[in-house]
Amino acid sequence: MSGLLNKLPGKLSAKIPTELPANLPEKISDALSPQNDAPKSSLKPINNQFSKLLAVTKYLPAGARSSILSKAFGKVVPYVGTTGIYYETVDPNQVVVSLNNNKAVQNHIGSIHAVAVTLLAETATGFILGLNLPSDRVLLIKSYSVNFYRPLRKGQVAAIATLSDEQRLDILNQPKGEMVIPCVINDRESDSERDPITVEMTWAWVPKSELEARRQGKSQDKLVEENIIQAEQNEQSAT
């Protein structure tokens, strides 16, 4: 997920269909969550490539919007795009993604595979962080914790990741930081009385310049020195 903000497909607005595709995953059209079901917020979206894509699709019907976003984000992370994950709600305060619990994603006992559950949670939490991350920073996953106490054997599975306005401001105001983002996993047709599975994903973000410096083997002190020199050169050019 590290290079998400640089890989969104361009000229998307020219490719928007005017009607829903005929091959939507089973039960998706009935399960779509309207965008106004996400938590209400007074904060403005961050100006990055995610928000630009959302703006392009803002006024489309929920089904068409979700289908387009699923195709676009599937190209951002090709592996995720091959799994059939569907983006139902994409909002700075909430991301909902789902996956049909069919044989292709099941384990040897007919339950959804642990890797599929983890991928759903990683996708939901990663994208909600990406939505709120300025474009000069990059996100990196650090760790996750999940307890598979409840088998997911029936129906469509959905992952819900939510951020409060306070968390969004923390992400915006810290050039470098980390955050534990919980994600609720629901099997929508289950009659189980157990609580939903909760996955905790720890994500970090750093300035792109720092990540590039790491790749080049430069120390933090060297990076700071180069930034100061660049700033001085920019000031001289301006005068």
Buried (B, 14 or more C-beta within 10 A) or exposed (E): BEEBBEEBBEEBEEEEEEEBEEEBBEBBEEBBBEBEEBEEBEEEBBEBBBBBBBEBBEEBBBBBBBBBBBBBBBEBBEEBBEBBBBBBBBBBBBBBBBBBBEEEBBEEEEBBBEEBBBBBBBBBBBBBBBBBBBBEBBBBBEEBEBEBEBBBBBBBBBBBBBBEBEBBEBBBEEEEEBBEBBBBBBBBEBEEEEEBBEBBBBBBBBBBBBBEBEEEEBEEEEBEEEEEEEEEEEEEEEE
